[in-house]
Amino acid sequence: MTTTRSFQTGLVHAPTVVIAATGPGDVAAALALARRDGLEVTVHSTGHGLCRPCRGGLLLDTAAMDAVAVDPRTATVRAGAGATWADVTAAAAPHGLRPPSGSAPSVGVVGYLAGGGLGLTARTDGWAADHVRAVELVDGGGPRRVTAGSDPAAFARLRGTGPEPGEVVTAVEVGLLPAAGLVGGGLVRVLGPSDAPGDPAALHAWAAWTADLPGAVTSGVSVVPYPDAPFLPAHLRGRRVLRVGVVSTAGAGTDALLAPLRAAVAWDDDTVGPLDPRDTARVYAEPDFPHAYLGDDVLVGSLDPAGLDAVAARTGPMAVTGIRHLGGAAGRAPAVADTVRGRDAAFLVNVLAPFDGDGDGDGTVGADRAWAAVDGLLDGFAGRAAAGAGHPSFRYGPPRAVSHRR
Ligand SMILES: Cc1cc2nc3c(=O)[nH]c(=O)nc-3n(C[C@H](O)[C@H](O)[C@H](O)COP(=O)(O)OP(=O)(O)OC[C@H]3O[C@@H](n4cnc5c(N)ncnc54)[C@H](O)[C@@H]3O)c2cc1C
């Protein structure tokens, strides 16, 4: 196996020992070895959330633990630590079921759930954490199965804060959702050239539209200033593109709910229609190839108009802004205690910037300028300065050379 196979290519693991675990027995043996030899353990799944690469310790790769078993009778899935949401979606679809997955099917199930999991239908179905039934893990004490009944404090911590050092999740049991009647896609508006300020009207129209929207509709907006690069399709090259990603459980009622947004903007493309859960990558159309990126986020109660203006107008090094609409079921108190951040927020604003990863793990080449772009945009939204202002799942890449005030 390779130790550099990560979605995040800007940081590279350099372990002393690599163990490709095939089950809890291997994990227990790896932890025992690490204890004996004084090695720090880093768990590696897909590397989407890689922030701290392994340096001389023990890298535990979970990729081989990717078994997925759906029980259609109870509408649950048991997914191994190496499974991705694409794996679960494929296994659930024949039973008319879908998981509470997010925008990118290639994200790992365990890493996503550790942060709580902001799903495509979060306003209808709540956070993915709400659907977790059990977490199987191995720690210094051996293997154990954690549920709300067996260990309420650990169950809450594992769904939001995530595993502690020395804890390795080996599998999770998650409730599945009905797949039928899902509607979704993207509304796209080209705002103009990337190197000139764009018109913020479409961004404001989306924000206004979210105001009285029922929980049946979950949406987010992204503004991507594409570089003038030859590998991009001609219609994106050098253009600033706004996309509203929408997923609705309102079925035939979706068109009526979307009507004000469709009327407010002259959209260049509109792909909202019946949505197969295996095809949800088209909703947010995020890049599906490994690359070097960093980013951060802020949870807010409302969207500052000036912050939105700045997102549309900003020029300079590439920075992608994504805003997810929260509230609805994502704003309800959980039935089973958890540690998910963001239930009291109305929006999650995250900014992501590609950088020149030089592979040595210190993230210095190009990262300073990329962080400045990220912070410049996020600072336009009130509440940024508060401790714990962001959601941990949307913080990416190497740390800043100079600490931000957060
Ligand atoms: C393109 C993209 C889209 C995204 N979309 C969403 C979204 O819609 N909603 C959302 O909530 N999040 C989203 N995320 C964030 C994502 O959920 C986090 O980055 C998550 O940490 C990725 O988990 P992973 O297992 O894929 O990655 P990894 O980087 O492999 O793991 C992430 C962290 O979890 C730890 N870990 C992984 N497996 C285990 C284990 N078995 N035991 C103990 N620790 C483990 C790792 O050590 C690492 O610290 C997105 C990220 C990207 C890059």
The ligand as an SDF file (V2000), in Angstrom:
LIG
                    3D

 53 58  0  0  0  0  0  0  0  0999 V2000
  -15.0450   17.7650   -0.7650 C   0  0  0  0  0  0  0  0  0  0  0  0
  -15.5250   17.6630    0.6710 C   0  0  0  0  0  0  0  0  0  0  0  0
  -16.8980   17.6980    0.9370 C   0  0  0  0  0  0  0  0  0  0  0  0
  -17.3640   17.5940    2.2570 C   0  0  0  0  0  0  0  0  0  0  0  0
  -18.7110   17.6490    2.4990 N   0  0  0  0  0  0  0  0  0  0  0  0
  -19.1710   17.5430    3.7740 C   0  0  0  0  0  0  0  0  0  0  0  0
  -20.5730   17.5950    4.0610 C   0  0  0  0  0  0  0  0  0  0  0  0
  -21.4050   17.7490    3.1690 O   0  0  0  0  0  0  0  0  0  0  0  0
  -20.9650   17.4860    5.3550 N   0  0  0  0  0  0  0  0  0  0  0  0
  -20.0650   17.3060    6.3850 C   0  0  0  0  0  0  0  0  0  0  0  0
  -20.4700   17.1960    7.5380 O   0  0  0  0  0  0  0  0  0  0  0  0
  -18.7360   17.2490    6.1350 N   0  0  0  0  0  0  0  0  0  0  0  0
  -18.2820   17.3710    4.8740 C   0  0  0  0  0  0  0  0  0  0  0  0
  -16.9410   17.3460    4.6210 N   0  0  0  0  0  0  0  0  0  0  0  0
  -16.0220   17.2400    5.7580 C   0  0  0  0  0  0  0  0  0  0  0  0
  -15.7200   15.7910    6.1090 C   0  0  0  0  0  0  0  0  0  0  0  0
  -16.8420   15.2140    6.7360 O   0  0  0  0  0  0  0  0  0  0  0  0
  -14.5020   15.7540    7.0570 C   0  0  0  0  0  0  0  0  0  0  0  0
  -13.3770   16.2710    6.3800 O   0  0  0  0  0  0  0  0  0  0  0  0
  -14.2160   14.3580    7.5640 C   0  0  0  0  0  0  0  0  0  0  0  0
  -13.2670   14.4610    8.6290 O   0  0  0  0  0  0  0  0  0  0  0  0
  -13.6400   13.4580    6.4910 C   0  0  0  0  0  0  0  0  0  0  0  0
  -13.5230   12.1510    6.9900 O   0  0  0  0  0  0  0  0  0  0  0  0
  -12.6840   11.0660    6.1720 P   0  0  0  0  0  0  0  0  0  0  0  0
  -12.7510    9.7870    6.9480 O   0  0  0  0  0  0  0  0  0  0  0  0
  -13.1510   11.0580    4.7710 O   0  0  0  0  0  0  0  0  0  0  0  0
  -11.2220   11.6870    6.1810 O   0  0  0  0  0  0  0  0  0  0  0  0
   -9.8690   11.3770    6.9830 P   0  0  0  0  0  0  0  0  0  0  0  0
   -9.0360   12.5890    6.7370 O   0  0  0  0  0  0  0  0  0  0  0  0
   -9.2680   10.0890    6.5990 O   0  0  0  0  0  0  0  0  0  0  0  0
  -10.3000   11.3360    8.4910 O   0  0  0  0  0  0  0  0  0  0  0  0
  -10.7220   12.5080    9.1430 C   0  0  0  0  0  0  0  0  0  0  0  0
  -10.3110   12.4710   10.6180 C   0  0  0  0  0  0  0  0  0  0  0  0
  -10.9690   11.3940   11.2620 O   0  0  0  0  0  0  0  0  0  0  0  0
   -9.9950   10.5180   11.8360 C   0  0  0  0  0  0  0  0  0  0  0  0
  -10.4800    9.1490   11.6090 N   0  0  0  0  0  0  0  0  0  0  0  0
  -10.8320    8.6100   10.4220 C   0  0  0  0  0  0  0  0  0  0  0  0
  -11.2300    7.3430   10.6020 N   0  0  0  0  0  0  0  0  0  0  0  0
  -11.1040    7.0770   11.9250 C   0  0  0  0  0  0  0  0  0  0  0  0
  -11.3490    5.9330   12.7250 C   0  0  0  0  0  0  0  0  0  0  0  0
  -11.7910    4.7820   12.1800 N   0  0  0  0  0  0  0  0  0  0  0  0
  -11.1250    5.9970   14.0580 N   0  0  0  0  0  0  0  0  0  0  0  0
  -10.6580    7.1480   14.6290 C   0  0  0  0  0  0  0  0  0  0  0  0
  -10.4160    8.2740   13.9180 N   0  0  0  0  0  0  0  0  0  0  0  0
  -10.6340    8.2260   12.5760 C   0  0  0  0  0  0  0  0  0  0  0  0
   -8.7040   10.7860   11.0790 C   0  0  0  0  0  0  0  0  0  0  0  0
   -7.5770   10.4650   11.8640 O   0  0  0  0  0  0  0  0  0  0  0  0
   -8.8030   12.2690   10.8030 C   0  0  0  0  0  0  0  0  0  0  0  0
   -8.4060   12.9990   11.9420 O   0  0  0  0  0  0  0  0  0  0  0  0
  -16.4470   17.4590    3.3130 C   0  0  0  0  0  0  0  0  0  0  0  0
  -15.0730   17.4230    3.0380 C   0  0  0  0  0  0  0  0  0  0  0  0
  -14.6110   17.5330    1.7440 C   0  0  0  0  0  0  0  0  0  0  0  0
  -13.1290   17.5300    1.4780 C   0  0  0  0  0  0  0  0  0  0  0  0
  1  2  1  0
  2  3  1  0
  2 52  2  0
  3  4  2  0
  4  5  1  0
  4 50  1  0
  5  6  2  0
  6  7  1  0
  6 13  1  0
  7  8  2  0
  7  9  1  0
  9 10  1  0
 10 11  2  0
 10 12  1  0
 12 13  2  0
 13 14  1  0
 14 15  1  0
 14 50  1  0
 15 16  1  0
 16 17  1  0
 16 18  1  0
 18 19  1  0
 18 20  1  0
 20 21  1  0
 20 22  1  0
 22 23  1  0
 23 24  1  0
 24 25  2  0
 24 26  1  0
 24 27  1  0
 27 28  1  0
 28 29  2  0
 28 30  1  0
 28 31  1  0
 31 32  1  0
 32 33  1  0
 33 34  1  0
 33 48  1  0
 34 35  1  0
 35 36  1  0
 35 46  1  0
 36 37  1  0
 36 45  1  0
 37 38  2  0
 38 39  1  0
 39 40  1  0
 39 45  2  0
 40 41  1  0
 40 42  2  0
 42 43  1  0
 43 44  2  0
 44 45  1  0
 46 47  1  0
 46 48  1  0
 48 49  1  0
 50 51  2  0
 51 52  1  0
 52 53  1  0
M  END
$$$$
